[in-house]
Every structure is written in C-alpha cells, then in structure tokens.
C-alpha cells in the first residue's frame, strides 16, 4: 500500500490531503488554507487562459461548497467585463503565501489511483511499482481580486432578483458560496518520493525512457520533478455573510 507522508502544519510547509471526489475529505492542506483565510479547491482546477473556467472558478461565481460545481457563472453576478478584467494578469497581485511552496501527502482514491487527475496522468508514464508519495511545488502564484468585499456584496445584492430560491437558500445556509477572490498559480511541479531501506524519503529517479514518454506528452522534467505549465486555480476566498444580500423574494 502506498503510504501518505505527514508534514508539520505551517504556512510555509503545508500537508496536502485534498480529494477530488464528490465527497472530498478535508485534510491538513484544506485546514491550513482555511486558517489563512482561504478555501482550497479540491484539486488544482481549470485553465486560467480560458474565460469559461473563470466563469466556473473565478471571482463572482456561485458554487457548491462540497463538490465545488458552479451554480451561477461569475458573469451572472459581476458581469462579463469584470470577469475579463479579473483575467488580465496585469490586474493580479503576486501572493507569496503560495509561490514556490511545497505541499506533500496526497490521499488516494481507493482504487489504486491518485485523487489528483494530473498525478494519475503522469504516473501512467512511470514504471515504478514501489510505495510512492507525491510532492507538489507551486510556481508563481497570484490573487485575482477584481472587486472589493463591499462591491462584491453590492453585485450579489443587485443580482439577487435573478437568483432562484434554491440558490438563495443554499447561500444562506452555507451549502453554496460566492467566490470573492481566487488564487491561481502559473505552474505545478510534481515530484515522486519513495521510502529508502533506511526509512528516508528519496526522490524517485526518472529513467531515460520515462523522461522521453513524459516529454512526448508535453511535460517538462525539472530537478527530478514533472512540471505542468498550465496556469490553474488552487484556492479562493468565499464572500463573508452572503445571506444579507439574498433575502427571500416577496
């Protein structure tokens, strides 16, 4: 059985125990992010170059808090022009909390695979059958925050007349959340670790054949890790107390 590596919780070294299932397990990574005022996406998700993904995961979107599927697009709440403004990298703020940080210890899906889609795809090119864990390192990370908290409340209140009773109730009871701001990273590097005979954790050494297979799939191999350069969402801040903006329709 693969074993999960447990790291001390801190903002500088976060244990990552996320799950991408419809009933995600709340792990050390999510708890640490929550303490910092953010909520982790169940796994790195979306493509920051794609406006459709901003409408699903970016600021202004109304999503289910459990499986994080979107109910109302961001454009429905803050308007298409504000979504476009949020997408512009010039309007994003670098955030050091995530940039270059390493997180470790992903859980598994119970069927012999990883809970991370990207790791499953990478692992398919590896030949190792030994116990393996994975370490992730975020690239440069940014905060997309197109509207202030007050302006986001006003946008939600203005859109309130078009929000259906299901969403009104779910926003009031916490089953839905409105994304106030979102964090994305420009790359993620995955490094596979194995336990040596002396019990130490060592980096799995990629063979020439494995590197060739990974390169053919468009991955980069850097310092023993496999890098995915697609900018992707990793966390968000839920708008506090959206209930005040979605009072029942009369």
Buried (B, 14 or more C-beta within 10 A) or exposed (E): EBEBBEBEEEEEEBBBBBBBBEEBEEBBBBBBBEEBEBBBBBBBBBBBEBBEBBBBBBBBBBBBEEEBEBBBBBBBBBBEEBBBBBBEEEEBEEBEBBBEBBBBBBBBBEEEEBBBEBBBBBBEBBEBEEEBBBBBBBBBBBBBBBBEBEEBBEBBBEBBEEBEEEBBBBBBEEBBBBBBBBBBBBBBBBBBBBBEEEEEEEEBEBEEEBBEBBEEEEBBBEEBBBBBEBBBBBBBBBBEEBEEBBEEEE
